Amino acid sequence: MRAAQVKENESANDRITARVPHATRPIIERAAAIYGATINQFIVQAAVERANEVLQSAETINLSTRDAKTFLDALAKPPQPNEILLEAVCAHASLVESRN
């Protein structure tokens, strides 16, 4: 099982219920039995794994080789700050100083 697995010794204090089509239950029961878990354990683990996949997909930026090279080049050799950036830095500094 993966690292995001729900720990067995964690106390369960939240409840989520779901209605499934009649034909779905035997499929889940068989899979849980093969997995060596109760139906509840199986459903929770499957939901956690899928949730982690969705979150990873949403939080990961995929770049083409060309875009990755452009990004890394910009990190290695950043351009000189332009006037707008310098003004923004000064404005930020004055705002931060005025809060203290």
N, C-alpha and C positions, 0 to 999 in steps of 0.2 A: 504494500500500500504506500501511497505517496506521503510526502512530508506534511501536506495539509490535512492529513487524516484527523478525524475527530478522536480525541483521546478517550479511551474507554472509561477512565476514572473521573472524567469531568462530570459534574452533576448536571443533568438535563433539567433546565428550568423554563425553557421556552417550548411552546407547542406550535407545530405547523400541521395542519390537516389538509388532505387532498382527496378529491374524489377522482377515481379512475374508471375508465370503461371496464365492464365486466371481463372482457377478454384480456385485459392488461394484467390483472392480478396474478393469474397463473404464470405468466412470463416473469414477472418480478419475483414471485415465490421460487421458481426454478433457479433463476439467476442468484438469488440470495443463498439458496441451499448450496449451490456449486461454490459460491464465494465463501461459504462457511459463516454466514451472518444471519441475524434475524432480518425480517423484512424491513423493520424500522432502521436498523443499522445500515443495511444495504442502501436504502433510499437516502438516508442522510449522507452517507459517504459519496454516493453518486452525485447528489446535489452539490456537495462541497467541491468535488473534483470539477464538475461542469462550471460552477461559479468561478473557480480559480482560472479555468480556461478562458471564460468570457472576460474576466477582469484583466488577465494578461494580454489578451488580444486588444482590449480597449486602451490599455496603458502602454503598449509597445509601439514604437514608431519604426516602421519598416522603410528603409531607404534603398533606392537603387544604388548600384555600385558607383555610378557617376555622382549622385547626390551625397553619398557617404564620403567620397573623396573631396568634394567641394566643402562639406562640413568640416572634415578633418584638416583640410588646408587652411580654412578660416581660423580654426583653433591654433594651428601651428604658427600662422602668420596673420594675426588680426590686423584689419585696416586701421589707419589712424583715425581717432575720433573726429567727427565733423562738428561744425558749429552747433547744430541742434543738440547733439549729444552732450557737448560741453555745457551748454545752457541748462540742460536737464539736470546735470550733475550739480551745478551751482544752485539751481532751484531746490533740489532735494536737500542739499547741505543746509540751506537757509531754513527750510521747513523743519528739519530734524533738530537743528540748533535752537529754533524758537520753541520747541516742545520741552526742552530741558530746563 
